Amino acid sequence: MKTKPVNQEILLMTRTTFSQREWYGKDVRFNKKYSSVKDSLEKACWNGSLDEMLPGIVAKSTKGKRLPLWQITRFNSFLGLELCESMTGIYEVQSINPYLFAPKLSLN
């Protein structure tokens, strides 16, 4: 039986106490005083700290390995993270991102 690739979408709200933490990730050269909350969160995600920030939330691939971070999109009050096993991405109608699924609601 053929398995479907695993895709996951996570929204990190940037105006919360969670996002105000010092997320340095694995890069010790990163200096928080010269960056925004979004910059800090984004850098930590790209540096592999997503499992540390959200333990037990990040899905595993079909082979049980860590699901790779595919894309981070900046929005007004959150960061949209896409984790994908392959290049299929997240479909708009299946997204939890309000900027993607809300316009489709009026079409129903």
Biopython code that builds the backbone (N, CA, C, O; Angstrom):
import numpy as np
from Bio.PDB.StructureBuilder import StructureBuilder

atoms = [
    (1, "MET", "N", (0.842, -1.171, 0.000)),
    (1, "MET", "CA", (0.000, 0.000, 0.000)),
    (1, "MET", "C", (0.894, 1.243, 0.000)),
    (1, "MET", "O", (1.843, 1.340, 0.778)),
    (2, "LYS", "N", (0.579, 2.175, -0.873)),
    (2, "LYS", "CA", (1.361, 3.388, -1.002)),
    (2, "LYS", "C", (0.987, 4.377, 0.106)),
    (2, "LYS", "O", (-0.194, 4.620, 0.353)),
    (3, "THR", "N", (2.005, 4.948, 0.776)),
    (3, "THR", "CA", (1.746, 5.912, 1.841)),
    (3, "THR", "C", (1.804, 7.330, 1.291)),
    (3, "THR", "O", (2.560, 7.621, 0.364)),
    (4, "LYS", "N", (1.003, 8.201, 1.870)),
    (4, "LYS", "CA", (0.996, 9.604, 1.476)),
    (4, "LYS", "C", (2.092, 10.337, 2.247)),
    (4, "LYS", "O", (2.343, 10.026, 3.411)),
    (5, "PRO", "N", (2.743, 11.301, 1.611)),
    (5, "PRO", "CA", (3.761, 12.069, 2.330)),
    (5, "PRO", "C", (3.129, 12.884, 3.468)),
    (5, "PRO", "O", (1.996, 13.352, 3.363)),
    (6, "VAL", "N", (3.880, 13.036, 4.535)),
    (6, "VAL", "CA", (3.401, 13.761, 5.701)),
    (6, "VAL", "C", (3.660, 15.258, 5.512)),
    (6, "VAL", "O", (4.776, 15.665, 5.188)),
    (7, "ASN", "N", (2.631, 16.064, 5.713)),
    (7, "ASN", "CA", (2.724, 17.519, 5.671)),
    (7, "ASN", "C", (2.136, 18.054, 6.966)),
    (7, "ASN", "O", (1.156, 17.515, 7.479)),
    (8, "GLN", "N", (2.736, 19.113, 7.491)),
    (8, "GLN", "CA", (2.223, 19.722, 8.713)),
    (8, "GLN", "C", (2.362, 21.236, 8.615)),
    (8, "GLN", "O", (3.340, 21.756, 8.078)),
    (9, "GLU", "N", (1.375, 21.917, 9.140)),
    (9, "GLU", "CA", (1.402, 23.376, 9.165)),
    (9, "GLU", "C", (1.283, 23.823, 10.617)),
    (9, "GLU", "O", (0.438, 23.324, 11.360)),
    (10, "ILE", "N", (2.131, 24.763, 11.017)),
    (10, "ILE", "CA", (2.127, 25.295, 12.378)),
    (10, "ILE", "C", (2.101, 26.815, 12.278)),
    (10, "ILE", "O", (2.838, 27.407, 11.489)),
    (11, "LEU", "N", (1.252, 27.438, 13.078)),
    (11, "LEU", "CA", (1.215, 28.895, 13.153)),
    (11, "LEU", "C", (1.792, 29.308, 14.502)),
    (11, "LEU", "O", (1.288, 28.899, 15.548)),
    (12, "LEU", "N", (2.849, 30.118, 14.476)),
    (12, "LEU", "CA", (3.449, 30.648, 15.701)),
    (12, "LEU", "C", (3.005, 32.095, 15.864)),
    (12, "LEU", "O", (3.405, 32.963, 15.088)),
    (13, "MET", "N", (2.184, 32.351, 16.865)),
    (13, "MET", "CA", (1.699, 33.707, 17.119)),
    (13, "MET", "C", (2.846, 34.547, 17.675)),
    (13, "MET", "O", (3.566, 34.111, 18.573)),
    (14, "THR", "N", (3.008, 35.745, 17.140)),
    (14, "THR", "CA", (4.160, 36.570, 17.514)),
    (14, "THR", "C", (3.839, 37.624, 18.567)),
    (14, "THR", "O", (4.727, 38.373, 18.974)),
    (15, "ARG", "N", (2.611, 37.696, 19.007)),
    (15, "ARG", "CA", (2.243, 38.678, 20.035)),
    (15, "ARG", "C", (1.800, 37.990, 21.317)),
    (15, "ARG", "O", (0.790, 38.362, 21.913)),
    (16, "THR", "N", (2.559, 36.987, 21.736)),
    (16, "THR", "CA", (2.240, 36.223, 22.937)),
    (16, "THR", "C", (3.461, 36.176, 23.849)),
    (16, "THR", "O", (4.567, 36.527, 23.436)),
    (17, "THR", "N", (3.256, 35.742, 25.083)),
    (17, "THR", "CA", (4.391, 35.611, 26.001)),
    (17, "THR", "C", (5.332, 34.498, 25.530)),
    (17, "THR", "O", (6.538, 34.562, 25.768)),
    (18, "PHE", "N", (4.785, 33.488, 24.868)),
    (18, "PHE", "CA", (5.627, 32.419, 24.318)),
    (18, "PHE", "C", (6.645, 32.988, 23.329)),
    (18, "PHE", "O", (7.821, 32.628, 23.364)),
    (19, "SER", "N", (6.194, 33.862, 22.464)),
    (19, "SER", "CA", (7.079, 34.409, 21.439)),
    (19, "SER", "C", (8.072, 35.418, 22.007)),
    (19, "SER", "O", (9.069, 35.731, 21.356)),
    (20, "GLN", "N", (7.819, 35.929, 23.200)),
    (20, "GLN", "CA", (8.730, 36.894, 23.815)),
    (20, "GLN", "C", (9.950, 36.233, 24.456)),
    (20, "GLN", "O", (10.891, 36.921, 24.853)),
    (21, "ARG", "N", (9.940, 34.916, 24.559)),
    (21, "ARG", "CA", (11.091, 34.198, 25.134)),
    (21, "ARG", "C", (12.314, 34.394, 24.259)),
    (21, "ARG", "O", (12.205, 34.773, 23.093)),
    (22, "GLU", "N", (13.443, 34.139, 24.816)),
    (22, "GLU", "CA", (14.693, 34.269, 24.067)),
    (22, "GLU", "C", (14.969, 32.955, 23.341)),
    (22, "GLU", "O", (15.505, 32.013, 23.925)),
    (23, "TRP", "N", (14.604, 32.903, 22.086)),
    (23, "TRP", "CA", (14.793, 31.712, 21.266)),
    (23, "TRP", "C", (16.057, 31.877, 20.448)),
    (23, "TRP", "O", (16.013, 32.334, 19.306)),
    (24, "TYR", "N", (17.167, 31.511, 21.025)),
    (24, "TYR", "CA", (18.432, 31.644, 20.322)),
    (24, "TYR", "C", (18.730, 30.460, 19.425)),
    (24, "TYR", "O", (19.525, 30.577, 18.493)),
    (25, "GLY", "N", (18.110, 29.325, 19.688)),
    (25, "GLY", "CA", (18.400, 28.143, 18.884)),
    (25, "GLY", "C", (19.833, 27.682, 19.088)),
    (25, "GLY", "O", (20.401, 27.858, 20.166)),
    (26, "LYS", "N", (20.407, 27.100, 18.068)),
    (26, "LYS", "CA", (21.762, 26.554, 18.148)),
    (26, "LYS", "C", (22.821, 27.574, 17.755)),
    (26, "LYS", "O", (24.015, 27.308, 17.893)),
    (27, "ASP", "N", (22.404, 28.728, 17.271)),
    (27, "ASP", "CA", (23.348, 29.742, 16.810)),
    (27, "ASP", "C", (23.640, 30.724, 17.938)),
    (27, "ASP", "O", (22.830, 31.611, 18.206)),
    (28, "VAL", "N", (24.773, 30.580, 18.595)),
    (28, "VAL", "CA", (25.110, 31.431, 19.735)),
    (28, "VAL", "C", (25.506, 32.829, 19.303)),
    (28, "VAL", "O", (25.546, 33.733, 20.137)),
    (29, "ARG", "N", (25.800, 33.039, 18.025)),
    (29, "ARG", "CA", (26.169, 34.364, 17.536)),
    (29, "ARG", "C", (24.962, 35.265, 17.356)),
    (29, "ARG", "O", (25.113, 36.473, 17.170)),
    (30, "PHE", "N", (23.767, 34.695, 17.408)),
    (30, "PHE", "CA", (22.555, 35.473, 17.185)),
    (30, "PHE", "C", (22.331, 36.430, 18.353)),
    (30, "PHE", "O", (22.328, 36.004, 19.508)),
    (31, "ASN", "N", (22.145, 37.707, 18.067)),
    (31, "ASN", "CA", (21.988, 38.719, 19.096)),
    (31, "ASN", "C", (20.562, 39.247, 19.080)),
    (31, "ASN", "O", (20.158, 39.904, 18.121)),
    (32, "LYS", "N", (19.795, 38.969, 20.127)),
    (32, "LYS", "CA", (18.382, 39.331, 20.181)),
    (32, "LYS", "C", (18.169, 40.832, 20.205)),
    (32, "LYS", "O", (17.144, 41.309, 19.718)),
    (33, "LYS", "N", (19.089, 41.581, 20.748)),
    (33, "LYS", "CA", (18.838, 43.006, 20.906)),
    (33, "LYS", "C", (18.760, 43.743, 19.571)),
    (33, "LYS", "O", (18.253, 44.864, 19.516)),
    (34, "TYR", "N", (19.250, 43.136, 18.508)),
    (34, "TYR", "CA", (19.208, 43.771, 17.187)),
    (34, "TYR", "C", (18.149, 43.173, 16.282)),
    (34, "TYR", "O", (18.178, 43.393, 15.071)),
    (35, "SER", "N", (17.214, 42.420, 16.843)),
    (35, "SER", "CA", (16.214, 41.793, 15.979)),
    (35, "SER", "C", (14.825, 41.878, 16.592)),
    (35, "SER", "O", (14.667, 42.192, 17.772)),
    (36, "SER", "N", (13.832, 41.596, 15.776)),
    (36, "SER", "CA", (12.448, 41.581, 16.235)),
    (36, "SER", "C", (12.096, 40.192, 16.763)),
    (36, "SER", "O", (12.871, 39.244, 16.639)),
    (37, "VAL", "N", (10.906, 40.101, 17.355)),
    (37, "VAL", "CA", (10.415, 38.815, 17.836)),
    (37, "VAL", "C", (10.300, 37.831, 16.682)),
    (37, "VAL", "O", (10.663, 36.662, 16.819)),
    (38, "LYS", "N", (9.791, 38.303, 15.538)),
    (38, "LYS", "CA", (9.656, 37.435, 14.374)),
    (38, "LYS", "C", (11.010, 36.937, 13.902)),
    (38, "LYS", "O", (11.156, 35.765, 13.552)),
    (39, "ASP", "N", (12.006, 37.823, 13.889)),
    (39, "ASP", "CA", (13.356, 37.406, 13.480)),
    (39, "ASP", "C", (13.902, 36.323, 14.402)),
    (39, "ASP", "O", (14.476, 35.334, 13.947)),
    (40, "SER", "N", (13.716, 36.521, 15.700)),
    (40, "SER", "CA", (14.208, 35.564, 16.690)),
    (40, "SER", "C", (13.546, 34.202, 16.526)),
    (40, "SER", "O", (14.226, 33.176, 16.510)),
    (41, "LEU", "N", (12.213, 34.190, 16.402)),
    (41, "LEU", "CA", (11.495, 32.928, 16.218)),
    (41, "LEU", "C", (11.880, 32.243, 14.911)),
    (41, "LEU", "O", (12.104, 31.033, 14.876)),
    (42, "GLU", "N", (11.953, 33.021, 13.848)),
    (42, "GLU", "CA", (12.288, 32.454, 12.545)),
    (42, "GLU", "C", (13.684, 31.844, 12.550)),
    (42, "GLU", "O", (13.886, 30.738, 12.047)),
    (43, "LYS", "N", (14.631, 32.553, 13.109)),
    (43, "LYS", "CA", (16.013, 32.052, 13.163)),
    (43, "LYS", "C", (16.089, 30.769, 13.993)),
    (43, "LYS", "O", (16.776, 29.819, 13.617)),
    (44, "ALA", "N", (15.379, 30.748, 15.121)),
    (44, "ALA", "CA", (15.367, 29.548, 15.965)),
    (44, "ALA", "C", (14.762, 28.351, 15.228)),
    (44, "ALA", "O", (15.248, 27.227, 15.353)),
    (45, "CYS", "N", (13.700, 28.600, 14.460)),
    (45, "CYS", "CA", (13.075, 27.508, 13.691)),
    (45, "CYS", "C", (14.027, 26.969, 12.630)),
    (45, "CYS", "O", (14.191, 25.755, 12.507)),
    (46, "TRP", "N", (14.653, 27.853, 11.866)),
    (46, "TRP", "CA", (15.587, 27.420, 10.825)),
    (46, "TRP", "C", (16.802, 26.713, 11.419)),
    (46, "TRP", "O", (17.403, 25.865, 10.760)),
    (47, "ASN", "N", (17.171, 27.048, 12.650)),
    (47, "ASN", "CA", (18.336, 26.431, 13.292)),
    (47, "ASN", "C", (18.007, 25.117, 13.988)),
    (47, "ASN", "O", (18.871, 24.543, 14.651)),
    (48, "GLY", "N", (16.785, 24.631, 13.852)),
    (48, "GLY", "CA", (16.443, 23.306, 14.373)),
    (48, "GLY", "C", (15.896, 23.280, 15.781)),
    (48, "GLY", "O", (15.892, 22.220, 16.407)),
    (49, "SER", "N", (15.437, 24.394, 16.304)),
    (49, "SER", "CA", (14.924, 24.437, 17.677)),
    (49, "SER", "C", (13.419, 24.219, 17.775)),
    (49, "SER", "O", (12.848, 24.353, 18.857)),
    (50, "LEU", "N", (12.779, 23.891, 16.681)),
    (50, "LEU", "CA", (11.330, 23.726, 16.683)),
    (50, "LEU", "C", (10.887, 22.599, 17.618)),
    (50, "LEU", "O", (9.886, 22.743, 18.319)),
    (51, "ASP", "N", (11.612, 21.488, 17.640)),
    (51, "ASP", "CA", (11.273, 20.384, 18.546)),
    (51, "ASP", "C", (11.424, 20.799, 20.004)),
    (51, "ASP", "O", (10.653, 20.357, 20.856)),
    (52, "GLU", "N", (12.399, 21.635, 20.294)),
    (52, "GLU", "CA", (12.615, 22.132, 21.649)),
    (52, "GLU", "C", (11.519, 23.114, 22.049)),
    (52, "GLU", "O", (11.053, 23.099, 23.188)),
    (53, "MET", "N", (11.111, 23.964, 21.116)),
    (53, "MET", "CA", (10.076, 24.957, 21.400)),
    (53, "MET", "C", (8.703, 24.305, 21.560)),
    (53, "MET", "O", (7.919, 24.701, 22.423)),
    (54, "LEU", "N", (8.419, 23.312, 20.731)),
    (54, "LEU", "CA", (7.108, 22.658, 20.727)),
    (54, "LEU", "C", (7.261, 21.145, 20.859)),
    (54, "LEU", "O", (6.993, 20.416, 19.904)),
    (55, "PRO", "N", (7.687, 20.660, 22.030)),
    (55, "PRO", "CA", (7.909, 19.215, 22.174)),
    (55, "PRO", "C", (6.618, 18.421, 21.994)),
    (55, "PRO", "O", (5.585, 18.751, 22.575)),
    (56, "GLY", "N", (6.692, 17.386, 21.192)),
    (56, "GLY", "CA", (5.549, 16.519, 20.956)),
    (56, "GLY", "C", (4.565, 17.022, 19.918)),
    (56, "GLY", "O", (3.581, 16.338, 19.637)),
    (57, "ILE", "N", (4.794, 18.192, 19.337)),
    (57, "ILE", "CA", (3.871, 18.761, 18.363)),
    (57, "ILE", "C", (4.297, 18.454, 16.929)),
    (57, "ILE", "O", (3.459, 18.158, 16.077)),
    (58, "VAL", "N", (5.577, 18.524, 16.672)),
    (58, "VAL", "CA", (6.093, 18.347, 15.317)),
    (58, "VAL", "C", (5.943, 16.886, 14.892)),
    (58, "VAL", "O", (6.378, 15.970, 15.590)),
    (59, "ALA", "N", (5.321, 16.693, 13.737)),
    (59, "ALA", "CA", (5.073, 15.347, 13.209)),
    (59, "ALA", "C", (6.363, 14.699, 12.724)),
    (59, "ALA", "O", (7.364, 15.377, 12.489)),
    (60, "LYS", "N", (6.325, 13.393, 12.580)),
    (60, "LYS", "CA", (7.448, 12.623, 12.042)),
    (60, "LYS", "C", (7.114, 12.200, 10.616)),
    (60, "LYS", "O", (5.947, 12.107, 10.238)),
    (61, "SER", "N", (8.157, 11.946, 9.835)),
    (61, "SER", "CA", (7.957, 11.494, 8.462)),
    (61, "SER", "C", (7.436, 10.058, 8.469)),
    (61, "SER", "O", (7.354, 9.426, 9.523)),
    (62, "THR", "N", (7.087, 9.550, 7.298)),
    (62, "THR", "CA", (6.590, 8.174, 7.210)),
    (62, "THR", "C", (7.646, 7.161, 7.641)),
    (62, "THR", "O", (7.314, 6.037, 8.018)),
    (63, "LYS", "N", (8.914, 7.557, 7.587)),
    (63, "LYS", "CA", (10.009, 6.683, 8.024)),
    (63, "LYS", "C", (10.392, 6.917, 9.476)),
    (63, "LYS", "O", (11.349, 6.320, 9.968)),
    (64, "GLY", "N", (9.646, 7.790, 10.177)),
    (64, "GLY", "CA", (9.893, 8.053, 11.583)),
    (64, "GLY", "C", (10.987, 9.073, 11.848)),
    (64, "GLY", "O", (11.412, 9.251, 12.990)),
    (65, "LYS", "N", (11.440, 9.736, 10.809)),
    (65, "LYS", "CA", (12.488, 10.745, 10.981)),
    (65, "LYS", "C", (11.882, 12.116, 11.207)),
    (65, "LYS", "O", (10.675, 12.308, 11.060)),
    (66, "ARG", "N", (12.722, 13.057, 11.562)),
    (66, "ARG", "CA", (12.300, 14.432, 11.792)),
    (66, "ARG", "C", (11.763, 15.025, 10.485)),
    (66, "ARG", "O", (12.401, 14.910, 9.438)),
    (67, "LEU", "N", (10.606, 15.650, 10.552)),
    (67, "LEU", "CA", (9.988, 16.256, 9.382)),
    (67, "LEU", "C", (10.704, 17.566, 9.064)),
    (67, "LEU", "O", (10.788, 18.434, 9.933)),
    (68, "PRO", "N", (11.220, 17.736, 7.849)),
    (68, "PRO", "CA", (11.987, 18.943, 7.520)),
    (68, "PRO", "C", (11.111, 20.191, 7.388)),
    (68, "PRO", "O", (9.993, 20.143, 6.874)),
    (69, "LEU", "N", (11.652, 21.294, 7.864)),
    (69, "LEU", "CA", (11.004, 22.591, 7.717)),
    (69, "LEU", "C", (11.188, 23.041, 6.284)),
    (69, "LEU", "O", (12.313, 23.195, 5.807)),
    (70, "TRP", "N", (10.080, 23.249, 5.604)),
    (70, "TRP", "CA", (10.117, 23.557, 4.180)),
    (70, "TRP", "C", (10.075, 25.055, 3.924)),
    (70, "TRP", "O", (10.817, 25.563, 3.083)),
    (71, "GLN", "N", (9.207, 25.771, 4.647)),
    (71, "GLN", "CA", (9.004, 27.183, 4.373)),
    (71, "GLN", "C", (8.487, 27.894, 5.616)),
    (71, "GLN", "O", (7.735, 27.321, 6.404)),
    (72, "ILE", "N", (8.899, 29.152, 5.787)),
    (72, "ILE", "CA", (8.343, 30.031, 6.815)),
    (72, "ILE", "C", (7.829, 31.283, 6.108)),
    (72, "ILE", "O", (8.560, 31.940, 5.367)),
    (73, "THR", "N", (6.556, 31.597, 6.353)),
    (73, "THR", "CA", (5.946, 32.774, 5.763)),
    (73, "THR", "C", (5.573, 33.738, 6.878)),
    (73, "THR", "O", (4.968, 33.344, 7.875)),
    (74, "ARG", "N", (5.937, 35.000, 6.704)),
    (74, "ARG", "CA", (5.635, 36.030, 7.704)),
    (74, "ARG", "C", (4.272, 36.661, 7.416)),
    (74, "ARG", "O", (3.971, 37.047, 6.287)),
    (75, "PHE", "N", (3.467, 36.752, 8.458)),
    (75, "PHE", "CA", (2.182, 37.433, 8.389)),
    (75, "PHE", "C", (2.149, 38.497, 9.475)),
    (75, "PHE", "O", (3.096, 38.622, 10.251)),
    (76, "ASN", "N", (1.084, 39.252, 9.536)),
    (76, "ASN", "CA", (0.996, 40.377, 10.456)),
    (76, "ASN", "C", (1.229, 39.970, 11.912)),
    (76, "ASN", "O", (2.032, 40.598, 12.602)),
    (77, "SER", "N", (0.551, 38.948, 12.384)),
    (77, "SER", "CA", (0.658, 38.576, 13.798)),
    (77, "SER", "C", (1.118, 37.138, 14.039)),
    (77, "SER", "O", (1.033, 36.647, 15.164)),
    (78, "PHE", "N", (1.599, 36.467, 13.011)),
    (78, "PHE", "CA", (2.104, 35.110, 13.198)),
    (78, "PHE", "C", (3.072, 34.727, 12.091)),
    (78, "PHE", "O", (3.157, 35.375, 11.048)),
    (79, "LEU", "N", (3.800, 33.644, 12.359)),
    (79, "LEU", "CA", (4.658, 33.022, 11.357)),
    (79, "LEU", "C", (3.983, 31.722, 10.940)),
    (79, "LEU", "O", (3.562, 30.935, 11.787)),
    (80, "GLY", "N", (3.884, 31.501, 9.644)),
    (80, "GLY", "CA", (3.319, 30.259, 9.126)),
    (80, "GLY", "C", (4.436, 29.305, 8.754)),
    (80, "GLY", "O", (5.228, 29.599, 7.858)),
    (81, "LEU", "N", (4.512, 28.169, 9.427)),
    (81, "LEU", "CA", (5.552, 27.174, 9.170)),
    (81, "LEU", "C", (4.973, 26.005, 8.401)),
    (81, "LEU", "O", (3.914, 25.489, 8.757)),
    (82, "GLU", "N", (5.651, 25.586, 7.357)),
    (82, "GLU", "CA", (5.254, 24.401, 6.598)),
    (82, "GLU", "C", (6.355, 23.362, 6.726)),
    (82, "GLU", "O", (7.507, 23.613, 6.373)),
    (83, "LEU", "N", (5.994, 22.213, 7.225)),
    (83, "LEU", "CA", (6.909, 21.090, 7.328)),
    (83, "LEU", "C", (6.397, 20.021, 6.378)),
    (83, "LEU", "O", (5.244, 19.601, 6.477)),
    (84, "CYS", "N", (7.234, 19.582, 5.469)),
    (84, "CYS", "CA", (6.791, 18.657, 4.429)),
    (84, "CYS", "C", (7.831, 17.578, 4.200)),
    (84, "CYS", "O", (9.036, 17.825, 4.263)),
    (85, "GLU", "N", (7.350, 16.399, 3.938)),
    (85, "GLU", "CA", (8.214, 15.285, 3.596)),
    (85, "GLU", "C", (8.624, 15.351, 2.126)),
    (85, "GLU", "O", (9.689, 14.865, 1.746)),
    (86, "SER", "N", (7.767, 15.957, 1.308)),
    (86, "SER", "CA", (8.069, 16.123, -0.106)),
    (86, "SER", "C", (7.564, 17.483, -0.561)),
    (86, "SER", "O", (7.024, 18.238, 0.247)),
    (87, "MET", "N", (7.725, 17.805, -1.815)),
    (87, "MET", "CA", (7.405, 19.131, -2.328)),
    (87, "MET", "C", (5.916, 19.379, -2.536)),
    (87, "MET", "O", (5.558, 20.353, -3.199)),
    (88, "THR", "N", (5.055, 18.558, -2.011)),
    (88, "THR", "CA", (3.618, 18.725, -2.241)),
    (88, "THR", "C", (3.071, 19.975, -1.568)),
    (88, "THR", "O", (2.176, 20.616, -2.119)),
    (89, "GLY", "N", (3.571, 20.338, -0.411)),
    (89, "GLY", "CA", (3.113, 21.542, 0.276)),
    (89, "GLY", "C", (1.741, 21.389, 0.890)),
    (89, "GLY", "O", (1.178, 20.295, 0.931)),
    (90, "ILE", "N", (1.208, 22.503, 1.368)),
    (90, "ILE", "CA", (-0.097, 22.540, 2.021)),
    (90, "ILE", "C", (-1.120, 23.119, 1.046)),
    (90, "ILE", "O", (-0.892, 24.177, 0.458)),
    (91, "TYR", "N", (-2.239, 22.432, 0.875)),
    (91, "TYR", "CA", (-3.298, 22.934, 0.005)),
    (91, "TYR", "C", (-4.089, 24.010, 0.734)),
    (91, "TYR", "O", (-4.322, 23.910, 1.939)),
    (92, "GLU", "N", (-4.501, 25.038, 0.003)),
    (92, "GLU", "CA", (-5.202, 26.173, 0.606)),
    (92, "GLU", "C", (-6.452, 25.753, 1.360)),
    (92, "GLU", "O", (-6.718, 26.269, 2.445)),
    (93, "VAL", "N", (-7.211, 24.843, 0.815)),
    (93, "VAL", "CA", (-8.463, 24.434, 1.460)),
    (93, "VAL", "C", (-8.225, 23.593, 2.709)),
    (93, "VAL", "O", (-9.130, 23.456, 3.532)),
    (94, "GLN", "N", (-7.038, 23.032, 2.869)),
    (94, "GLN", "CA", (-6.704, 22.231, 4.036)),
    (94, "GLN", "C", (-5.875, 23.014, 5.052)),
    (94, "GLN", "O", (-5.522, 22.480, 6.103)),
    (95, "SER", "N", (-5.570, 24.246, 4.755)),
    (95, "SER", "CA", (-4.696, 25.059, 5.586)),
    (95, "SER", "C", (-5.406, 25.563, 6.842)),
    (95, "SER", "O", (-6.625, 25.738, 6.851)),
    (96, "ILE", "N", (-4.629, 25.792, 7.902)),
    (96, "ILE", "CA", (-5.153, 26.437, 9.105)),
    (96, "ILE", "C", (-4.848, 27.931, 9.090)),
    (96, "ILE", "O", (-5.228, 28.654, 10.012)),
    (97, "ASN", "N", (-4.166, 28.391, 8.050)),
    (97, "ASN", "CA", (-3.828, 29.800, 7.897)),
    (97, "ASN", "C", (-5.076, 30.564, 7.464)),
    (97, "ASN", "O", (-5.619, 30.289, 6.394)),
    (98, "PRO", "N", (-5.545, 31.523, 8.275)),
    (98, "PRO", "CA", (-6.783, 32.229, 7.919)),
    (98, "PRO", "C", (-6.687, 33.027, 6.622)),
    (98, "PRO", "O", (-7.702, 33.246, 5.961)),
    (99, "TYR", "N", (-5.504, 33.457, 6.253)),
    (99, "TYR", "CA", (-5.351, 34.201, 5.004)),
    (99, "TYR", "C", (-5.506, 33.296, 3.778)),
    (99, "TYR", "O", (-5.779, 33.780, 2.680)),
    (100, "LEU", "N", (-5.334, 32.008, 3.964)),
    (100, "LEU", "CA", (-5.485, 31.067, 2.859)),
    (100, "LEU", "C", (-6.870, 30.438, 2.782)),
    (100, "LEU", "O", (-7.442, 30.335, 1.697)),
    (101, "PHE", "N", (-7.421, 30.012, 3.935)),
    (101, "PHE", "CA", (-8.702, 29.309, 3.860)),
    (101, "PHE", "C", (-9.910, 30.242, 3.906)),
    (101, "PHE", "O", (-10.951, 29.890, 3.351)),
    (102, "ALA", "N", (-9.824, 31.413, 4.540)),
    (102, "ALA", "CA", (-10.987, 32.299, 4.669)),
    (102, "ALA", "C", (-11.554, 32.755, 3.329)),
    (102, "ALA", "O", (-12.775, 32.755, 3.174)),
    (103, "PRO", "N", (-10.729, 33.145, 2.346)),
    (103, "PRO", "CA", (-11.316, 33.540, 1.052)),
    (103, "PRO", "C", (-12.079, 32.406, 0.366)),
    (103, "PRO", "O", (-12.989, 32.658, -0.423)),
    (104, "LYS", "N", (-11.713, 31.167, 0.665)),
    (104, "LYS", "CA", (-12.383, 30.009, 0.046)),
    (104, "LYS", "C", (-13.741, 29.743, 0.671)),
    (104, "LYS", "O", (-14.574, 29.073, 0.061)),
    (105, "LEU", "N", (-13.991, 30.263, 1.898)),
    (105, "LEU", "CA", (-15.269, 30.023, 2.558)),
    (105, "LEU", "C", (-16.430, 30.637, 1.785)),
    (105, "LEU", "O", (-17.517, 30.060, 1.734)),
    (106, "SER", "N", (-16.211, 31.778, 1.196)),
    (106, "SER", "CA", (-17.292, 32.441, 0.464)),
    (106, "SER", "C", (-17.659, 31.714, -0.832)),
    (106, "SER", "O", (-18.713, 31.967, -1.416)),
    (107, "LEU", "N", (-16.784, 30.813, -1.272)),
    (107, "LEU", "CA", (-17.052, 30.069, -2.498)),
    (107, "LEU", "C", (-17.977, 28.879, -2.267)),
    (107, "LEU", "O", (-18.498, 28.308, -3.225)),
    (108, "ASN", "N", (-18.186, 28.498, -1.006)),
    (108, "ASN", "CA", (-19.031, 27.340, -0.697)),
    (108, "ASN", "C", (-20.484, 27.685, -0.728)),
    (108, "ASN", "O", (-21.329, 26.823, -0.490)),
]
sb = StructureBuilder()
sb.init_structure("model")
sb.init_model(0)
sb.init_chain("A")
sb.init_seg("    ")
for serial, (resi, resn, name, xyz) in enumerate(atoms, 1):
    if name == "N":
        sb.init_residue(resn, " ", resi, " ")
    sb.init_atom(name, np.array(xyz, "f"), 0.0, 1.0, " ", f" {name:<3s}", serial, name[0])
structure = sb.get_structure()
